[in-house]
């Protein structure tokens, strides 16, 4: 029931909105230049690129409601790969329905190549995903909603919904997939522990020739969160999941599901080690996969005086695309890794410089024909500059995730400049 990416949330999203929010128009500009070395059958390339992303955000709200709207455009000039453009429009909302109920909502539309998607997302936001190829152009639309409601003192109801539509914009790669999920859980908390249960449902309609299928999964199990100290906390969940399909010649599949994470957080540094296993959605493939995934995320200041920050994420994924057909013709198993490290320097309130390295690796899928994920190795090194109009905020402006700790002490303070 807790966020599986707590370190990402601590860096990339505010967990406590400010008391009031005046209208604010925030321009920003990011410029990156670097090199990528890609090895994949029929798609080898050594590319030098310059990528620029102007962004405009508008934030407004009241004591009970905060809203953020952001649009960004990315243009990339390349020496070997095709020049590309990307567009991203995002809406985030946090609203106090009552003193005991808080609603979070987010909507994002993104048109980009997979390669740009991985480079534009910052290091701490990365997730290890199988993909259809670095140069594939995708249109992805995602909506998420979450509610936290205090039924009684120390008893909370947590509910979330999400929906994703993924479509390929390439004439060669055909991809037209729909993902949806729903989760509801309840927990009872004490000083250092929270115990509860969670029910999860997922739906996937996949059209990725030759793979065309529909799958529905349901999982149920207990959860336990524990705070060891003011700096250390943990989260556990386990259960049983069943997958079924209305398609002909399919059979149900029953599998264990589980998650575990350990989080260390102080005012300046954070580390999270997390494991997730079971039926999980893969956004880039637009499918449900039966997976085992281990992720490490961390950030720490190298120098408080000079505002130098180091962030890193590292993940390993062992996945099998869910295929419930009795003959298993489209079973597709693969391994993927994503390692990312970034060193940034906030030279001024309005200026950040950073160096970054990224490694993406993926084994060839075991499926036959176009349904198999392609083998892939890519190294990327880049230098970037971020410019913020009006100064960089000390905290993001709209809450997007609920806290992970039982005592909820991982809530950062709101941006004092607003």
Buried (B, 14 or more C-beta within 10 A) or exposed (E): BBBBBBBBBBBBBBBBBBEEBEEBEBEBBBBBBBBBEBBBEEBEBEBEBBBBBBBBBEBBBEEBBBBBBBBBBBBBEBEEBEEBEBEBBBBBBBBBEEEBEBBBBBBBBBBBBBBBBBBBBBBBBBBBBBBBBBBBBBBBBBBBBBBBBBEEEEBBBBBBBBBBBBBBEBEEBBBBBBBBBBBBBBBEBEEBEBBBBBBBBBBBBBBBEEBEBBBBBBBBBBBBBBBEEEBBBBBBBBBBBBBBBEEEEBEEBEBEBBBBBBBBBEEEBBBBBBBBBBBBBBBBBBBBBBBBBBBBBBBEBEEEEEBBBBBBBBBBBBBBBBBBBEEEBBBBBBBBBBBBBBBBBBEEBBBBBBBBBBBBBBBBBBBEEBBBBBBBBBBBEBEBBBBBBEEBBBBBBBBBBBBBBBBEEBBBEBBEBB
